Amino acid sequence: MKNLYFACTEIKDGFWKFYSELVRNVTVHSVYERFCETGRFDAFRCDWREGQPNKPHIFWDSDVAKWIEGAACLIEKKRDAGLEEIIDHTAGLIEKNQREDGYFNSYFLTVEPSAIFSRRSDHELYCTGHLIEAAIAYHIATGKDRLLNCMLKNVDYIYRIFVEEQSAGFVTPGHEEIELALLKLYEHTKDQKHLALARFFINSRGNNEKEKNCRSVYAQDDIPVREIREAGGHAVRAGYLYAAMAMLAGIDGDAELKAACSRVFSDIVNSKMSITGGVGSEHTGEAFSYQYDLPNTSVYNETCAAISLALFAGEMQRLEANALYGDTIERVYYNGFLSGLSLSGDKFFYTNPLEIDQKKYNRKGEYQPPSERVKVFQCSCCPPNVVRMLASLPRYMYTIEEDTVYCSQFASAETKLTIGGREARLIQKTNYPTDGKIEFQYYGEPMTLYVRIPGWCTEYKGETENGFVRFRLTNGESAAVDLPMKLHFIEANPNAQDNSGRFAVMRGPLVYCMEGIDNGENLRDITLLESGRIEIREEEGLPAPAIYIDAERREKTAELYRLKSNSRIKFTARLIPYFSICNRGATDLLVWTMVK
């Protein structure tokens, strides 16, 4: 199966239309401006000298590359001369400064030319991977091949140095990404060398003599990839590797590699994923922790890690028709990914906590999550990653194989596809996630449509296959599903002890939370009343509804300790979608709350 190319689908209205316009009108420009201010684009001139400001950094090429990829996706949907001019200029700088042998990296060419491919930890191959993906996206969007040709030369050089000569100081990338990029390049060019290089990097990981004394769980190279049994190490690197493994398993029909992917995916979603879809709970190392270690205040949950999980799930849904993968993509997109971007579109979270207590910022020497987004970070990998994901929004909506289409995500959109060798149209209309009614209108040759019934929708009574309901459609026919949008109180596995005795509120795919700005201080003292009044209210400024629930809290007292009291103050608690947290200034936050 293949994920239907994002540009085949045009989002027409609703929740995701808001974000499609936000990334085009605000986010892509804001990130570009910040990257210009910090010298990231100028670094491609390769003319920095000691003593000048904005010294290039080892990962800056990847920041710009992700921005280019996102901008290219926007250009493919609607040509934009301004964005094209920026990309063409940058491609020209790469072409001008690329070595004759094909090598390019703005940092090493400028700052440490004698150290090229000597240190595994320094992101050279990672940067190349993102530049490859940018080049592919821009070539598809515009037909322009300058950047692509530069990267093809670069890949030829990497193949010679790593595979033929084996003269580099290491064998596999310190930060995975190029594996996924090479597989995408193979799909684009059909050049077997690109597939062979991807295989080499994946199969050599944890499986070569040169790196045997520096192997670690952190770098996902403690064991060969086919022996992996659980997710470990740096969460972003891991997610990119797992996505590449799944993609290669599909290309090669590699059952052993697919089994490893299935094991690690199950480990993530069943024991290492926050309810928001965030992964990588450990602050130290930005890493996966042990099973069920899912704290709320100290949780890391990097925005890029959520993106890497979505990429992994997206490749898994190409391998098999299982609604679990669409469920995971949905959980990530509506919660732990979107929380990384402000509603204004120009500020970002690097980490995404599930609980904030402003008073704890007074503690010394203890990690506390930020409570306000910023426009740029010193390590600014997340903002351009958000750009490229939002710019290619419908990338995981449909998966197709011959005359069978799987719908895994929901949005008001019109899709062009090929069924029976002829062009067809599939129109989807919905107000999701505000309500659960989804309608399809089809025009084309006969086809089978499978629609995902989300795992959260326990009230759906129809017959399903692997989480999908089946429709057979011919020209002009329609289909519909109606997913009851009840409020659910979710409890965590008993092993996730940070959430013992507490519940999360969900409605549809959205996780809800309380903020201090609405509900006062001491959010952990609030108890929601399950049998009380519940109101779902659409409000201006929020792309999804707020929820009002009857609640109670203890009376304040001057005493530090007192006898147990049943006296409670009744009030109405306001809950907002988790993705909208911290848009009104610094405030307390709570996802997991008490319920009775």
Buried (B, 14 or more C-beta within 10 A) or exposed (E): BEBBBBBBBBBBEBBBBBBBEBBBEBBBBBBBEBBEEBBBBBBBBBEBEEEEEEBBBBBBBBBBBBBBBBBBBBBBBEEBEEBBEBBBEBBBBBBEBBBEEBBBBBBBBBBBEEEBBEBBEBBBBBBBBBBBBBBBBBBBBBEBEBBBBBBBBBBBBBBBBBBEEEEBEBBBBBBBBBBBBBBBBBBBBEBEBBBEBBBBBBBBBBBBEBBEEEBBBBBBBBBBBBEBEBBBBBBBBBBBBBBBBBBBBBBEEBEEBBEBBBBBBEBBBEBBBBBBBBBBBBBEBBBBBEBBBBBBBBBBBBBBBBBBBBBBBBBBBBBEBBBBBBBBBBBBBBBBBBBBBBBEBBBBBBBBBBBBBBEEEEEEEEEBBBBEBBBBBEEBBBBBBBBBBBBBBBBBBBBBEEBBBBBBBBBBBBBBBBBEEEEBBBBBBBBBBBBBBBBBBBBBBBBBBBBBBBBBBEEBEEEBEEBBBBBEBEEEBEBEBEBEBBBBEBBBEEEBEBBEEBBBBBBBBBBBBBBBBBBBEBBBBBBBBEEBEBEBEEEEEBBBBBBBBBBBBBEEEEEEEEEEEEEEEEEEBBBBBBBBBBBEEBBBBBBBBBBE
